[in-house]
Amino acid sequence: MMIKIAGGLETAFAARGFTEPSVEELRDAAGVSLRTLYKYAPSRDDMVRLALEYRHQRYLSHVFGDPLDAGMQGVNDTLDRVADWMRTEASHGCLFHAAVVSAPNDSCLRGLLERHKAEVSQLAATKAGTDVSTSDLLVIIEGLTQAWPLSKEDALTSAKRLAHLAEAASAEPEPRQDRHQTNRSI
């Protein structure tokens, strides 16, 4: 029942935003009675959180596959899967960012956003099997998702270019600093 409700709420919020749908519209989207909806999500805030938790799991599954599969997935493959998600599920941008924008003082929503982004970048780094930092991957994936509504496929091309540069930079040895620098007089 929880999955059914969460899926319906996610669909409603993705289509209409977080402030526009009435509770009756959310109930209809969830396909349950108002009493059942309130049993699983007693407030609108709980409905938003339930929808985002559900979306988080769907996104991770779409982009990274089975969580028990420890196989490698290159950065380009990850970016292709993110772009596929954007094409089919999020053509208007990231629903987590939209939720925080709709309630900027809600620390719980901000926490969900931060956790979502941290898990995505960590999984991308783990699956890639390269030394590209999670911070670099976060910026690349975020750039792709934020630029998608404006640039579509060009955003994917740019993200792949940036990932290639990050991989090349992470493969380079760190510049060596001489411990004994001499002061030369003129």
N, C-alpha and C positions, 0 to 999 in steps of 0.2 A: 504494500500500500504506500509506504514511504517513497519508494522509487517512482511509482505512478504520479504521486503528488509533486515530487521534486521535478520530474520531467515536464509536467504540465506548467508548473510555475516558471521553470527555466525558459520554456518556449514563449510564454506570455511576456516575461520581462525582456527577453531578447527582441521580441517583435515590437513592443510598445513602450519600453523604458521602465524605470522603477517608480515613477510617480503617477503615470497616467492610468494604468489599469485599476479599476475599482475592485473591491474585495469580491464582488459578485462575478466579475470577469475572471478574476484569479481562481475562484471556486470552479467556474465553468471550464477553465483551461486545465485545472487539475482533475476534472471529471469526478468530483466527489461532492458530498453535501457540505454545507457550511460548517456543520458540527464536526464532521470528520476532518475538514481542512484545519479547523482551529484545534482539534485534538493533536495533530502532528506539528502544526505551526501556529501557536497561540497569538502571534502578532504579525503585523506586516514585516517588521524587522526579521522575525524568525523565518518568514516566507522567503525573504531575499537571501538570507544566509543558507537556507535549505537548497534553494535553486543554485546558488554559487558553489556549494559543496558538491552538488550533483554535476554541475558543469566542469568543475575541477577534475573530477574522476573521469568524465567522458573525454576531456581534452588530453589528459595524460595517456589514456588508453589509445586515443586516435593518433597522437604524435609518437608515442613510445611503445605501443603494443602492450602485450601481456607483461604485467609488473614482475612476474616470476621468470621471464625470459631475460637471462643475463647476457644475451648476444650483443655484439657491437652494432652500432648504427652510426654511420658517418655524419658529420655536421651537415653536408649537403642533403642527405636523406632526411634528417630532422627538419631542415628548412623547407624541403619539398612538402613534408607532412604538415608543417605549420601553414604553408600557403594553401594546401588543400583544405585545411580547417577554415581558413579565412574565406575561401571560395564558397564553401558549403554551409558554414555555421556562423560566421562573424564578419560579414562583408562591411559592417558599420564600425568595426573596431572591437577592442577588448571589453567584454561585459564586466570584468572586474574593475577596470578603470571607470567605466560608466557608473557602476554602483557607488564608488567612492566619490565621484563628482556629484552624484545625487544626494549624498549625505556626507559632506566633507569632515564633519566633526565626529563621525561614528568610528571609534577606535577599533571596534570589532571588524568592521568592513575593511579598514586599512590593514588590519592584521591578516585577514583572509587574502587580500591582494598581495601582501608581502610574502606570505607563506606560499601562495600559488607561484609567484615569480621565482622564489628561491628554489622550490622543488623542480620547476621546469628547467632552470639553468643548471642545477645540480645533475639532474637526469641527463640533460644534453651533454654535459661534460663527461659523465660516467660512460654513457653509451658511445661517445665519439672515440674514446680511447686515445685522445691526443692530449697535449699539454696546454691547450687553449683554456684560459681561466674561465671560471664560472661568471666572473664579472664581464668579460668580453662577450661570452655567449648570451648573457642577459641583455646586454646592449644591442647585440645583433638581432636577437629574436624580438625584442621590444621594438626595435627600429622597423622590422618587417611588419609586425602587427599594427603599429601606429601609422605607418606609411601606406598600408594596404588600401584603405578606403580611397586614397588619392591616386596612388601609383600602380596598384594591382601587380601585374607580372614584373614591372620594372623594379618594384620593391624587392621581389624575390631575387632578381638578377643582382641587385646591389648588395643584398644580404649575403649572397654566395660569394661575391667578390670580397666583401669584408671578412668573411669566414676564412677564405683562402689566405688573405693577408695575415690574419690572426694566427692561423696554423703555421705559416711560414715564419712569422716572428717568434712563435713559441719554440720552434725547432732550432733557432739560432742560439749559439752559446752566448751567455751573458758577457758583456764587455768586461775585461779584466782591468781592475784598478791596480796600479803599481803602489805597493806599500811605501816604497822609499822614493818619494819625489825629491829631487834635488833643487835647491834654489840656485839659479845661475845669476851671477852678477854680470852686468854689462861692463 
